[in-house]
Amino acid sequence: MKAAVFDGQNISVKEVSKPELEDSQVLIRVKASGICGTDLAIVKGHLLTPIPLILGHEFAGEIIKVGKKVNQNWLGKRVTSEINSNIDFECYYCQREIFTQCISRKALGIDINGSFAEYIAVESYLLHEIPNNISYREATFIEPLAAAYQTFETMPLGIDDKQLQFSDS
């Protein structure tokens, strides 16, 4: 498959192996992938990652294959995915359902290969089905919107409270 691979200095389109599918994963044909401020931070050297790396974590696509432990009904579904994989469900944060802070997590396109490729393999528990009235391109905004929403969800604000929010993307 073709993928945009970052080698520590440049991004170039290369022919790479299609991801191996684990029993709990699905294989997604990527239809759209957005560029995030995190991707730019990696390329500028502000965030250290494994090299070489396929960047990208704001994406949408179609499931073309499912692992042995995944419900076959996912086949053909239009989906997007959360970015934090390899969750252990046992650490301090997981026990408090703060999965984004799991000490074992690996983020797609940051710690492990991401979505700037024709295909990506992700854990089935990360999936979210995309309604038919949302395009693949529009669905790439689900992850950044979810990140912004999480700020409000985790911050106890009253009706008269004031807030100032900073973001790098």
Secondary structure, 3 states (H helix, E strand, C coil): CEEEEECCCCEEEEECCCCCCCCCEEEEEEEEEECCHHHHHHHCCCCCCCCCEECCCEEEEEEEEECCCCCHHHCCCEEEECCEECCCCCCHHHHCCCHHHCCCCEEECCCECCCCECEEEEEHHHEEECCCCCCHHHHCCHHHHHHHHHHHHHCCCCCCCCCCCCCCC
